[in-house]
């Protein structure tokens, strides 16, 4: 499949998301049309015909000192700059190899890989423990596999943070707005007392645009697409390369894959 064909297929599927959003707004069906979670079967196969957005990170191309994707994501989503403090809020960030992939084999691994910085974010798990821990359904899984948040429902209990085994959620201990250097009009700001995290740029997907981190990566180290489509670029790359997931033994089935 050519790049143009891949883009047309992506736009078509993203357009379905826009129609779904309009349908929810019109009251045609619930806004939070959740797919049922079968907690008794952590090995279920993807359902043909349904979209499941995922990301592939090629750490060989992701240069250690480059943070353009982080800067772009945090700017577009009005993430407050509280770095270096206990109140830090992160949507996407770089971790050390052993921190990002603590259960991966370290035997005979090269020093270059061991010292590699690995891009980390919400894994948008197929079996997300955070959604089961949330008492108000402020965090939920959408029809397209994205684990999303309704900030108005969040009561700040932080049960989802305790349930997430990847440390992918942040809590606003202080009012974040004064700590946003340049406000963006592409995404709403949050308030003190709510949890937030990466949303796979769902606000861009409905417009047929790739996530901001993917769009801004100068090394093209990030691939985004439909994991349920065997002909998508991300599926072809996963098939052609040995990939890893973060803590796969937990059975959460992350939608973020890594080439090491």
N, C-alpha and C positions, 0 to 999 in steps of 0.2 A: 504494500500500500504506500503511495507517495505521500510526501509531506502535506501537499495540498489536500489530498483525500483525508488524511488524518485530521487536518484543521476543519474540513467540512463536517466530519463526523463529530468532532468535539463541539462545534457550534450548534449542531442539531441537538445533541444531548443537553447542552447548556440551555438551549432554548426551551426544552421541556421543563427545566427547572423554573424558568421565568413564567411559563404557563401555569405551572403548579402554584407558584406564588400568587398569581392573579386569581386563580380559582379559589385559593384559601381566603384571599381578601374579599372575594365576592360571596363567601359563605357556602360555596358549592361542596366543600369537604373540609375537614378539620385542618387548621393551620399546621398542627404538629402530627402529621400522618406518620406515626411511628411504625417501623417494621417490627414484628414480634421478635423477641429475643428468646431463643431456646437455650436456656442455661445448661440443659442436660447433654447438649451435643456441641462440643467445641471444635469438631472436625468437619462441620457441614460444608458442602461445596457451594461456591457462588451460584446464585440463581440466574439462569440464562434469561435475558430480556430485561434485567434490572441493572441500573447504573450503580456502580460502586467506585467513587472517585478515590484515587490513590496517588502516591508520589514515590518516585525513585530518586535516591540521592547517590550520585557517583562520587565517592569521596576521593577518587584519584584525580578528579578535575577540580574539586572544591579546595581552593588554595587556603592555607592556614590563616593568613592575615586578611583575607578578603571578607568583609562584612556588609557588602552592598545589599544583599537580600534582607539582612536583619534591619538595616537602616530604613530600607524602603517599606518593609512590613510594619515596623513600629511607627513610621511617619504616617502611612496611610490609615492606620487603625488607632491613631491618637494614644499610643502606649506611652505612659509617663516615664520620664527619665529619672529613675531613682536607683540607678546602677551603683553597686558597691555598698548598698545598705540592706538591712533586713527587710525593708519594704519593697525591694525590687520587683518589678512586674516584667514578665518575659512572655512573648508569643513564640519567638524563634530565636535560638541562640546556639553557640558552639560549645561542645563539651569535649573533654579528653576521650580518647578511644576507650579506655577501660571504664570510664564513668558512663559513657553512652551505651556500651555493649559489655556490661559486667559479666555476663554469663557466656560470652564467646570464648573459645579456646585461646589461651595466651601462649600455648606451646609452640616454640619455633617461629613465633611471629617476629617479623623484622622490626628493627628499631624505628624505621621510617613510619611504619604503620602504627606502632605503639604510641608515637608522638604526634600522630595525625589528629587534627581537630575535626570533630564530627558534628554536622548540623543536626540539631534536635528540635522537636516541636511536638504538638499533640499528634498521636498516632491514629486518631479517628478509627478506633478499633471496631472490628466486626462484632465483637462481644465486649462492649465497654463496661467495666465495673463501675465507672462514675455515674452512669445513668441509673443503675440500680440502687446506688447509695443516696441519690438526691431525693429528699422527701417531698419536694414541691414540683418535680418535673421541670425545673429550671434548666437542667441539662438533659438533652434528649438526642436520640439518633434520628436523622431525617431519612426520607425515602431513598436518598442517593448515597447513604452511608456516612455522611458528614455528621460528626458529633457536635451539636450546636448548643447555644446558650440563649436563654431569655433572661436578660438582666433584671427585668421587672419582677420576675418570679423568685429571683435569688434572695434568700434570707440571710446569707452569710454564715451558714452553719459549718461550712468547709468540709462536710462529709465527703464530697466529691474529691477534694484534695487528698484526703486520707485514703480514699479508694484507688486513686490513680497511682499505678506502680512506676510511673515514668517521670514524676515531678513536673508535669506539663501544664499545671494550673497555678495561677497567681492570685493572691488576695489583695484587695485594695485596703490596706490598713489606714491610709490617709486619703484625703480628697485628691484624686489623680490630676484633675484639670489644671491646677497651677503649675504642674510639673511637665506639661506638654509645651515644648518650645514653640512649635508652629502648628496650629490647629488645622486639621484636614477636614474638608466637608464631605469626604467620601464615606465616613463611618461615624456613628454617634460616639460621644464621649461617655464614660461611665461615672459612677459615684463611689464614695467611700462605702465599704461594707459588702461589696460584691466580688465574686470570683470572675476571672476572665482567662481566655486562652485563644490559641489559633483556631480559626473557623474555616480553613482552606479557602479563604477569600470567597465565601458564598455570594457576597454582594457583587463580586466581579463575574462569577460564573453565570449569573442570570443575564449578564450583558454579553455573554459569549467571549469573555476575556479570561486569560490564564491567571492563576494566582500571582500576586505582586512579586513574591520571592522568585518564582519561575521566570517571570517576565524580566526581572532586573538582573539575573545572574549573568555576569559577563563571560563565564566559562561554560555556560550551558550544562551545568552539572546537575540540574534538576529537571526531571521529566514528570509530567502530570497527565493523567488520563484515566480511562475506565478500566478497572481491574476485571470487570466481567466480560470485557470484549477481547477475545483471544487475538484479534487482528489489530488492537491498539498498539501504539508505539511502546507504552509502558509494559504491556504483557510480552511483546516480542523481546524487549530488552531483558526482562526477568528470565525469559526462557533461554536467552543466549548467554547469560552471565550467572555466575554463582552469587547469590544474594543472601543478605542477612536481615533479620528483624530484631528489634530490641526485646529482650526477655521473651522469646517465643514459647518457652516452657510454661508460661502462665496461662496460655490458651485464650488470650484476648484477641488474637488474630489481627495484629496491626496492619493498617493500610499504607504504612510508610516502610519502604524497603531500601536496603543499602548495598551498593557494590563497594567492596573494600579492596 
